[in-house]
Amino acid sequence: MNIKRSLRYFDWYLIVAVCILSIFGIVCIGSATHINLGESTSNYYSQMVWFAVGLGIMVFVSQLNLEHISQYYLPLYAFNILLLVAVLLFGRNVNGATRWIYFGPIGIQPSEFTKIIMIICLSKLIDKNRDRINNISILAAIGIFVLIPVFLIQRQPSLSASLVLLAVLVVEFFVAGIDSKYIIRVLVVALPIVVFILWDVQNENPIIVDKIFQPHQISRLLSFVNPVEGSDAYYQTMKSINAIGSGQVMGKGIYEGTLNQLSYLPEPQNDFIFSVIGEEFGFIGCIGVLVLQFFVILRCMLVSLNSPNNFYRLVAAGIAGMLAFQVFVNTGVATGILPNTGMSLPFVSYGGSSMWTNMASIGVILNIDLKRSRSLFEGV
């Protein structure tokens, strides 16, 4: 199956939706970094380059033999763990977090690549044990398999990336057909823990929260539970909500967002890009972005439902879960319905590693979708 033949059967609706989101994101990044005011255009043009390279990655991944690669899921998993360890040993600290490894002027964020690597490895592991998926020892082994990279990522710290892996685990367990009794047991244990954490974070001398989370993470949780007491951290959320609300229905127009242009929004090119969209493109712009994101996720879900085998079904579902969780958290933080955590908006937010990971994920979806059309290539 060569590229020329594959191009005929690509899901072009999916590709166009991803390209629209990415190009719109570049426009918003330009506004967020104030290129209209003469400030540095490096991020703006870098995102263009990363998008172009991402398209190449998407096409390349669409041609790979994923089943063959998945046979080496344990070496791939080991490589991923070594990469995360290397971040802790040799990574560069930026704003209190060690998440990047630099090769000269170029920096990569391994925790982003971990997402797609773990989706493939986890899907293969679950597929190999699909007939024993409700065996408690198998579930425990799979849980440990995921918790090791989660622990290493949290040490950076990067709460958002570790949460994505847990979300993917939940989705893949569901798709694999885990017995509902395990879901009930997890909820019985997890819900009291969440309530306890939200209570403990408000204590002057926390019992356990300060041993699990970093100080800035505690501050963000506190600002969510008690906005007055956590006023410094809540400032970001408050400005984000104000920006989105001020855009009203149609928005103020590109480069016309007052809070954005006056630099009141924190990380507007990344974590709070949705605030820029809300202020400058209004309710219509926000809905447009969400509709496109939903369309991309829906296409991933459809590919999962129509996958030729269980492994591909798990991979496609994992990618759909990854994208859906990131969209939900990013927009939830921007609108104040979730605690503040750094989560990029897929294809829209600034970041090379994030863009390449998401584009590789779409390449995987195209790859799986092409498997259904294998017979179309026979004799062509």
Contacts in CASP RR format, 6 or more apart in sequence:
PFRMAT RR
TARGET T0000
AUTHOR 0000-0000-0000
METHOD contacts of the structure
MODEL  1
MNIKRSLRYFDWYLIVAVCILSIFGIVCIGSATHINLGESTSNYYSQMVW
FAVGLGIMVFVSQLNLEHISQYYLPLYAFNILLLVAVLLFGRNVNGATRW
IYFGPIGIQPSEFTKIIMIICLSKLIDKNRDRINNISILAAIGIFVLIPV
FLIQRQPSLSASLVLLAVLVVEFFVAGIDSKYIIRVLVVALPIVVFILWD
VQNENPIIVDKIFQPHQISRLLSFVNPVEGSDAYYQTMKSINAIGSGQVM
GKGIYEGTLNQLSYLPEPQNDFIFSVIGEEFGFIGCIGVLVLQFFVILRC
MLVSLNSPNNFYRLVAAGIAGMLAFQVFVNTGVATGILPNTGMSLPFVSY
GGSSMWTNMASIGVILNIDLKRSRSLFEGV
1 63 0 8 1.000
1 370 0 8 1.000
1 374 0 8 1.000
1 377 0 8 1.000
2 63 0 8 1.000
3 59 0 8 1.000
3 63 0 8 1.000
5 377 0 8 1.000
5 380 0 8 1.000
6 62 0 8 1.000
6 63 0 8 1.000
6 366 0 8 1.000
6 370 0 8 1.000
9 370 0 8 1.000
9 373 0 8 1.000
9 376 0 8 1.000
9 377 0 8 1.000
10 62 0 8 1.000
10 366 0 8 1.000
10 369 0 8 1.000
10 370 0 8 1.000
11 299 0 8 1.000
11 303 0 8 1.000
11 365 0 8 1.000
11 366 0 8 1.000
11 369 0 8 1.000
13 295 0 8 1.000
13 299 0 8 1.000
14 295 0 8 1.000
14 296 0 8 1.000
14 299 0 8 1.000
14 362 0 8 1.000
14 365 0 8 1.000
14 366 0 8 1.000
15 58 0 8 1.000
15 362 0 8 1.000
15 366 0 8 1.000
17 292 0 8 1.000
17 295 0 8 1.000
17 296 0 8 1.000
17 299 0 8 1.000
18 58 0 8 1.000
18 296 0 8 1.000
18 347 0 8 1.000
18 358 0 8 1.000
18 359 0 8 1.000
18 362 0 8 1.000
19 55 0 8 1.000
20 292 0 8 1.000
21 289 0 8 1.000
21 292 0 8 1.000
21 293 0 8 1.000
21 296 0 8 1.000
21 346 0 8 1.000
21 347 0 8 1.000
21 348 0 8 1.000
22 51 0 8 1.000
22 347 0 8 1.000
22 348 0 8 1.000
22 355 0 8 1.000
23 51 0 8 1.000
24 289 0 8 1.000
24 348 0 8 1.000
25 47 0 8 1.000
25 273 0 8 1.000
25 347 0 8 1.000
25 348 0 8 1.000
25 349 0 8 1.000
26 44 0 8 1.000
26 47 0 8 1.000
26 48 0 8 1.000
26 51 0 8 1.000
27 254 0 8 1.000
28 269 0 8 1.000
28 273 0 8 1.000
28 276 0 8 1.000
28 277 0 8 1.000
28 280 0 8 1.000
28 348 0 8 1.000
29 43 0 8 1.000
29 44 0 8 1.000
29 47 0 8 1.000
29 269 0 8 1.000
29 273 0 8 1.000
29 350 0 8 1.000
30 36 0 8 1.000
30 41 0 8 1.000
30 43 0 8 1.000
30 44 0 8 1.000
30 269 0 8 1.000
31 254 0 8 1.000
31 255 0 8 1.000
31 257 0 8 1.000
31 260 0 8 1.000
31 261 0 8 1.000
31 276 0 8 1.000
31 280 0 8 1.000
32 260 0 8 1.000
32 265 0 8 1.000
32 268 0 8 1.000
32 269 0 8 1.000
32 273 0 8 1.000
32 276 0 8 1.000
32 350 0 8 1.000
33 39 0 8 1.000
33 40 0 8 1.000
33 41 0 8 1.000
33 43 0 8 1.000
33 44 0 8 1.000
33 268 0 8 1.000
33 269 0 8 1.000
34 261 0 8 1.000
34 263 0 8 1.000
35 41 0 8 1.000
35 44 0 8 1.000
36 255 0 8 1.000
37 261 0 8 1.000
43 269 0 8 1.000
43 350 0 8 1.000
46 351 0 8 1.000
46 352 0 8 1.000
47 350 0 8 1.000
47 351 0 8 1.000
47 352 0 8 1.000
47 355 0 8 1.000
50 351 0 8 1.000
50 352 0 8 1.000
50 355 0 8 1.000
50 356 0 8 1.000
51 355 0 8 1.000
53 356 0 8 1.000
54 355 0 8 1.000
54 356 0 8 1.000
54 359 0 8 1.000
54 360 0 8 1.000
55 359 0 8 1.000
56 359 0 8 1.000
57 356 0 8 1.000
57 359 0 8 1.000
57 360 0 8 1.000
57 363 0 8 1.000
58 359 0 8 1.000
58 360 0 8 1.000
58 362 0 8 1.000
58 363 0 8 1.000
58 366 0 8 1.000
59 363 0 8 1.000
61 360 0 8 1.000
61 363 0 8 1.000
61 364 0 8 1.000
61 366 0 8 1.000
61 367 0 8 1.000
62 363 0 8 1.000
62 364 0 8 1.000
62 366 0 8 1.000
62 367 0 8 1.000
62 370 0 8 1.000
63 367 0 8 1.000
64 367 0 8 1.000
66 120 0 8 1.000
66 312 0 8 1.000
66 315 0 8 1.000
66 364 0 8 1.000
66 367 0 8 1.000
66 368 0 8 1.000
67 311 0 8 1.000
69 76 0 8 1.000
69 120 0 8 1.000
70 120 0 8 1.000
70 121 0 8 1.000
70 123 0 8 1.000
70 124 0 8 1.000
70 311 0 8 1.000
71 124 0 8 1.000
73 120 0 8 1.000
73 121 0 8 1.000
73 124 0 8 1.000
73 125 0 8 1.000
74 121 0 8 1.000
76 117 0 8 1.000
76 120 0 8 1.000
76 121 0 8 1.000
77 117 0 8 1.000
77 118 0 8 1.000
77 121 0 8 1.000
77 145 0 8 1.000
79 117 0 8 1.000
80 110 0 8 1.000
80 113 0 8 1.000
80 114 0 8 1.000
80 117 0 8 1.000
80 118 0 8 1.000
80 121 0 8 1.000
80 149 0 8 1.000
81 148 0 8 1.000
81 149 0 8 1.000
81 152 0 8 1.000
83 110 0 8 1.000
83 113 0 8 1.000
83 114 0 8 1.000
84 110 0 8 1.000
84 111 0 8 1.000
84 114 0 8 1.000
84 149 0 8 1.000
84 152 0 8 1.000
84 153 0 8 1.000
85 152 0 8 1.000
86 101 0 8 1.000
86 110 0 8 1.000
87 98 0 8 1.000
87 99 0 8 1.000
87 100 0 8 1.000
87 101 0 8 1.000
87 110 0 8 1.000
87 111 0 8 1.000
87 152 0 8 1.000
87 156 0 8 1.000
88 98 0 8 1.000
88 152 0 8 1.000
88 155 0 8 1.000
88 156 0 8 1.000
90 101 0 8 1.000
91 98 0 8 1.000
91 99 0 8 1.000
91 100 0 8 1.000
91 101 0 8 1.000
91 102 0 8 1.000
92 98 0 8 1.000
92 100 0 8 1.000
92 101 0 8 1.000
92 102 0 8 1.000
94 100 0 8 1.000
97 156 0 8 1.000
97 157 0 8 1.000
97 158 0 8 1.000
98 156 0 8 1.000
99 109 0 8 1.000
99 110 0 8 1.000
99 111 0 8 1.000
99 156 0 8 1.000
99 158 0 8 1.000
100 107 0 8 1.000
100 108 0 8 1.000
100 109 0 8 1.000
101 107 0 8 1.000
101 108 0 8 1.000
101 110 0 8 1.000
107 353 0 8 1.000
108 353 0 8 1.000
109 352 0 8 1.000
109 353 0 8 1.000
109 354 0 8 1.000
110 353 0 8 1.000
111 153 0 8 1.000
111 156 0 8 1.000
111 158 0 8 1.000
111 161 0 8 1.000
112 161 0 8 1.000
112 353 0 8 1.000
112 354 0 8 1.000
112 356 0 8 1.000
112 357 0 8 1.000
113 353 0 8 1.000
113 356 0 8 1.000
113 357 0 8 1.000
114 149 0 8 1.000
114 153 0 8 1.000
114 161 0 8 1.000
114 165 0 8 1.000
115 161 0 8 1.000
115 164 0 8 1.000
115 165 0 8 1.000
115 168 0 8 1.000
115 322 0 8 1.000
115 357 0 8 1.000
115 361 0 8 1.000
116 319 0 8 1.000
116 357 0 8 1.000
116 360 0 8 1.000
116 361 0 8 1.000
116 364 0 8 1.000
118 146 0 8 1.000
118 149 0 8 1.000
118 165 0 8 1.000
118 168 0 8 1.000
119 168 0 8 1.000
119 315 0 8 1.000
119 318 0 8 1.000
119 319 0 8 1.000
119 322 0 8 1.000
119 361 0 8 1.000
119 364 0 8 1.000
120 315 0 8 1.000
120 364 0 8 1.000
121 145 0 8 1.000
122 142 0 8 1.000
122 145 0 8 1.000
122 146 0 8 1.000
122 168 0 8 1.000
122 169 0 8 1.000
122 172 0 8 1.000
122 314 0 8 1.000
123 172 0 8 1.000
123 311 0 8 1.000
123 314 0 8 1.000
123 315 0 8 1.000
123 318 0 8 1.000
124 311 0 8 1.000
125 142 0 8 1.000
125 145 0 8 1.000
126 133 0 8 1.000
126 142 0 8 1.000
126 172 0 8 1.000
126 173 0 8 1.000
126 176 0 8 1.000
126 314 0 8 1.000
127 310 0 8 1.000
127 311 0 8 1.000
127 314 0 8 1.000
129 135 0 8 1.000
129 138 0 8 1.000
129 142 0 8 1.000
130 176 0 8 1.000
130 310 0 8 1.000
132 138 0 8 1.000
133 139 0 8 1.000
133 173 0 8 1.000
133 176 0 8 1.000
133 177 0 8 1.000
133 178 0 8 1.000
134 177 0 8 1.000
134 178 0 8 1.000
134 179 0 8 1.000
134 182 0 8 1.000
139 173 0 8 1.000
139 178 0 8 1.000
139 182 0 8 1.000
142 169 0 8 1.000
142 173 0 8 1.000
143 169 0 8 1.000
146 165 0 8 1.000
146 166 0 8 1.000
146 169 0 8 1.000
149 165 0 8 1.000
150 162 0 8 1.000
150 165 0 8 1.000
150 166 0 8 1.000
153 161 0 8 1.000
153 162 0 8 1.000
153 165 0 8 1.000
154 162 0 8 1.000
157 214 0 8 1.000
157 217 0 8 1.000
159 213 0 8 1.000
159 217 0 8 1.000
159 341 0 8 1.000
159 342 0 8 1.000
160 329 0 8 1.000
160 341 0 8 1.000
160 342 0 8 1.000
160 343 0 8 1.000
163 325 0 8 1.000
163 329 0 8 1.000
163 341 0 8 1.000
164 322 0 8 1.000
164 325 0 8 1.000
164 326 0 8 1.000
167 321 0 8 1.000
167 322 0 8 1.000
167 325 0 8 1.000
168 318 0 8 1.000
168 321 0 8 1.000
168 322 0 8 1.000
168 325 0 8 1.000
171 317 0 8 1.000
171 318 0 8 1.000
171 320 0 8 1.000
171 321 0 8 1.000
172 314 0 8 1.000
172 317 0 8 1.000
172 318 0 8 1.000
175 304 0 8 1.000
175 313 0 8 1.000
175 314 0 8 1.000
175 317 0 8 1.000
175 318 0 8 1.000
176 314 0 8 1.000
197 208 0 8 1.000
197 209 0 8 1.000
197 212 0 8 1.000
197 221 0 8 1.000
198 221 0 8 1.000
198 225 0 8 1.000
200 206 0 8 1.000
200 207 0 8 1.000
200 208 0 8 1.000
200 209 0 8 1.000
201 209 0 8 1.000
201 218 0 8 1.000
201 221 0 8 1.000
201 222 0 8 1.000
201 225 0 8 1.000
202 222 0 8 1.000
202 225 0 8 1.000
202 226 0 8 1.000
202 229 0 8 1.000
203 209 0 8 1.000
206 218 0 8 1.000
209 218 0 8 1.000
209 221 0 8 1.000
210 218 0 8 1.000
213 221 0 8 1.000
216 233 0 8 1.000
217 341 0 8 1.000
219 230 0 8 1.000
219 232 0 8 1.000
219 233 0 8 1.000
220 233 0 8 1.000
220 339 0 8 1.000
220 340 0 8 1.000
220 341 0 8 1.000
221 339 0 8 1.000
222 229 0 8 1.000
222 230 0 8 1.000
222 233 0 8 1.000
223 229 0 8 1.000
223 230 0 8 1.000
223 231 0 8 1.000
223 232 0 8 1.000
223 233 0 8 1.000
223 234 0 8 1.000
223 237 0 8 1.000
223 339 0 8 1.000
223 340 0 8 1.000
224 234 0 8 1.000
224 336 0 8 1.000
224 338 0 8 1.000
224 339 0 8 1.000
224 340 0 8 1.000
227 234 0 8 1.000
227 237 0 8 1.000
227 238 0 8 1.000
228 234 0 8 1.000
233 340 0 8 1.000
236 266 0 8 1.000
236 272 0 8 1.000
236 340 0 8 1.000
237 333 0 8 1.000
237 336 0 8 1.000
237 340 0 8 1.000
239 259 0 8 1.000
239 264 0 8 1.000
239 265 0 8 1.000
239 266 0 8 1.000
239 275 0 8 1.000
240 265 0 8 1.000
240 266 0 8 1.000
240 272 0 8 1.000
240 274 0 8 1.000
240 275 0 8 1.000
240 333 0 8 1.000
240 334 0 8 1.000
240 335 0 8 1.000
240 336 0 8 1.000
241 334 0 8 1.000
241 335 0 8 1.000
241 336 0 8 1.000
242 259 0 8 1.000
243 257 0 8 1.000
243 259 0 8 1.000
243 260 0 8 1.000
243 264 0 8 1.000
243 265 0 8 1.000
243 275 0 8 1.000
243 276 0 8 1.000
243 278 0 8 1.000
243 279 0 8 1.000
244 274 0 8 1.000
244 275 0 8 1.000
244 278 0 8 1.000
244 279 0 8 1.000
244 282 0 8 1.000
244 286 0 8 1.000
244 334 0 8 1.000
244 335 0 8 1.000
245 278 0 8 1.000
245 279 0 8 1.000
246 252 0 8 1.000
246 257 0 8 1.000
246 258 0 8 1.000
246 259 0 8 1.000
246 279 0 8 1.000
247 257 0 8 1.000
247 278 0 8 1.000
247 279 0 8 1.000
247 280 0 8 1.000
247 281 0 8 1.000
247 282 0 8 1.000
247 283 0 8 1.000
248 282 0 8 1.000
248 283 0 8 1.000
249 282 0 8 1.000
249 283 0 8 1.000
249 284 0 8 1.000
250 281 0 8 1.000
250 282 0 8 1.000
250 283 0 8 1.000
250 284 0 8 1.000
251 278 0 8 1.000
251 279 0 8 1.000
251 280 0 8 1.000
251 281 0 8 1.000
251 282 0 8 1.000
251 283 0 8 1.000
251 284 0 8 1.000
251 285 0 8 1.000
252 258 0 8 1.000
252 279 0 8 1.000
252 280 0 8 1.000
252 282 0 8 1.000
253 280 0 8 1.000
253 281 0 8 1.000
254 280 0 8 1.000
254 281 0 8 1.000
255 261 0 8 1.000
255 280 0 8 1.000
256 280 0 8 1.000
257 276 0 8 1.000
257 279 0 8 1.000
257 280 0 8 1.000
258 279 0 8 1.000
259 265 0 8 1.000
259 275 0 8 1.000
259 279 0 8 1.000
260 268 0 8 1.000
260 275 0 8 1.000
260 276 0 8 1.000
260 279 0 8 1.000
260 280 0 8 1.000
265 272 0 8 1.000
265 275 0 8 1.000
265 276 0 8 1.000
266 272 0 8 1.000
267 342 0 8 1.000
268 275 0 8 1.000
268 276 0 8 1.000
269 276 0 8 1.000
269 349 0 8 1.000
269 350 0 8 1.000
270 342 0 8 1.000
270 344 0 8 1.000
270 349 0 8 1.000
270 350 0 8 1.000
270 351 0 8 1.000
271 330 0 8 1.000
271 333 0 8 1.000
271 342 0 8 1.000
271 343 0 8 1.000
271 344 0 8 1.000
271 349 0 8 1.000
272 333 0 8 1.000
272 334 0 8 1.000
273 330 0 8 1.000
273 344 0 8 1.000
273 345 0 8 1.000
273 348 0 8 1.000
273 349 0 8 1.000
273 350 0 8 1.000
274 286 0 8 1.000
274 289 0 8 1.000
274 330 0 8 1.000
274 331 0 8 1.000
274 334 0 8 1.000
274 335 0 8 1.000
274 345 0 8 1.000
274 348 0 8 1.000
275 334 0 8 1.000
277 285 0 8 1.000
277 286 0 8 1.000
277 289 0 8 1.000
277 348 0 8 1.000
278 285 0 8 1.000
278 286 0 8 1.000
289 345 0 8 1.000
289 348 0 8 1.000
290 327 0 8 1.000
290 331 0 8 1.000
293 323 0 8 1.000
293 327 0 8 1.000
293 345 0 8 1.000
293 346 0 8 1.000
296 323 0 8 1.000
296 346 0 8 1.000
296 347 0 8 1.000
296 362 0 8 1.000
297 320 0 8 1.000
297 321 0 8 1.000
297 323 0 8 1.000
297 324 0 8 1.000
297 327 0 8 1.000
299 365 0 8 1.000
300 316 0 8 1.000
300 317 0 8 1.000
300 319 0 8 1.000
300 320 0 8 1.000
300 321 0 8 1.000
300 323 0 8 1.000
300 365 0 8 1.000
301 316 0 8 1.000
301 317 0 8 1.000
301 320 0 8 1.000
303 316 0 8 1.000
303 365 0 8 1.000
303 368 0 8 1.000
303 369 0 8 1.000
304 312 0 8 1.000
304 313 0 8 1.000
304 314 0 8 1.000
304 316 0 8 1.000
304 317 0 8 1.000
304 318 0 8 1.000
304 320 0 8 1.000
305 313 0 8 1.000
306 372 0 8 1.000
307 313 0 8 1.000
307 315 0 8 1.000
307 316 0 8 1.000
307 368 0 8 1.000
307 371 0 8 1.000
307 372 0 8 1.000
308 368 0 8 1.000
308 371 0 8 1.000
308 372 0 8 1.000
312 368 0 8 1.000
312 371 0 8 1.000
315 364 0 8 1.000
315 368 0 8 1.000
316 364 0 8 1.000
316 365 0 8 1.000
316 368 0 8 1.000
319 361 0 8 1.000
319 364 0 8 1.000
319 365 0 8 1.000
322 361 0 8 1.000
323 346 0 8 1.000
323 358 0 8 1.000
323 361 0 8 1.000
326 343 0 8 1.000
326 344 0 8 1.000
326 345 0 8 1.000
326 346 0 8 1.000
327 345 0 8 1.000
327 346 0 8 1.000
329 338 0 8 1.000
329 341 0 8 1.000
329 343 0 8 1.000
330 343 0 8 1.000
330 344 0 8 1.000
330 345 0 8 1.000
330 349 0 8 1.000
331 345 0 8 1.000
332 338 0 8 1.000
333 339 0 8 1.000
333 340 0 8 1.000
333 341 0 8 1.000
333 342 0 8 1.000
333 343 0 8 1.000
344 350 0 8 1.000
344 351 0 8 1.000
344 354 0 8 1.000
346 354 0 8 1.000
346 358 0 8 1.000
347 355 0 8 1.000
347 358 0 8 1.000
347 359 0 8 1.000
END
